Amino acid sequence: MTDRTAPAATPLLPAIAARWSPRAFRDAPVPETTLARVLEAGRWAASCYNEQPWAFIVADRHRHPDAFARIFALLSENNRKWAGAAPVLMVACARTRFAGNGNPNIHAWFDLGQATSAMAIEAAGLGLQMHQMAGIDRARAKQDLGVPEEVDVAVAIALGQPGDPASLPEALAAREVAPRQRKPQSDWVFTGRWGA
Ligand SMILES: Cc1cc2nc3c(=O)[nH]c(=O)nc-3n(C[C@H](O)[C@H](O)[C@H](O)COP(=O)(O)O)c2cc1C
């Protein structure tokens, strides 16, 4: 398989360099203990006031095929071209109000992102990968998955071991092996004030 390790400008923690977003997945279940470990990494993320406003609706294709199909049906047409091969699909949600006083929590999505990122890095350290997807019908997800009014559906996530790019439609297979690219730090790291 192609090496997808980030061609980073400095050395990185190995799991950070190893994380990427595959579209091809091996047809190998994620053991329950491994899934629990990935989610535990999210549990220990930082959050505003330690509110932990994230929630994940998880569906294992082998253990809960109906729940998996329910999430799969919410994905955009493009994401449905590949995500059905993943052994696990999740829907990541953010509680938009503080539990204590009901005030809006404008950091809820930020905190959900931190939990998701920690999970993605933990997964990469274990030889798994996560692929986040904005391409999900968020309104229908709320309805079909019984998500409460004050909770936002943010993204869907595919989780599993990366697979053979040849299993993908041609255009997607090419993207699977294309060089990984990032903006240089000089584009977004400023000293003291914006743009400097
Ligand atoms: C919030 C978010 C939404 C994304 N939505 C999609 C999506 O709907 N479909 C898709 O194929 N990839 C999606 N991606 C994956 C990105 O395209 C990918 O992370 C980016 O190209 C960088 O590649 P890497 O994760 O392999 O480093 C999404 C990623 C994030 C973080």
The ligand as a Gaussian input file, in Angstrom:
#p B3LYP/6-31G(d) Opt

LIG

0 1
 C      -15.176000      18.590000       8.685000
 C      -14.674000      17.711000       7.554000
 C      -15.544000      17.370000       6.532000
 C      -15.124000      16.540000       5.485000
 N      -16.048000      16.117000       4.554000
 C      -15.684000      15.194000       3.642000
 C      -16.672000      14.598000       2.801000
 O      -17.893000      14.854000       2.894000
 N      -16.238000      13.676000       1.897000
 C      -14.926000      13.315000       1.771000
 O      -14.620000      12.461000       0.933000
 N      -13.981000      13.839000       2.585000
 C      -14.321000      14.758000       3.530000
 N      -13.382000      15.246000       4.410000
 C      -11.977000      14.788000       4.330000
 C      -11.048000      15.894000       3.829000
 O      -11.211000      16.046000       2.445000
 C       -9.607000      15.524000       4.227000
 O       -9.481000      15.539000       5.622000
 C       -8.605000      16.520000       3.622000
 O       -8.589000      16.419000       2.216000
 C       -7.195000      16.294000       4.138000
 O       -6.799000      14.982000       3.874000
 P       -6.251000      14.028000       5.040000
 O       -7.328000      13.945000       6.101000
 O       -6.040000      12.687000       4.360000
 O       -5.001000      14.617000       5.584000
 C      -13.777000      16.088000       5.447000
 C      -12.914000      16.445000       6.485000
 C      -13.353000      17.225000       7.533000
 C      -12.392000      17.544000       8.662000

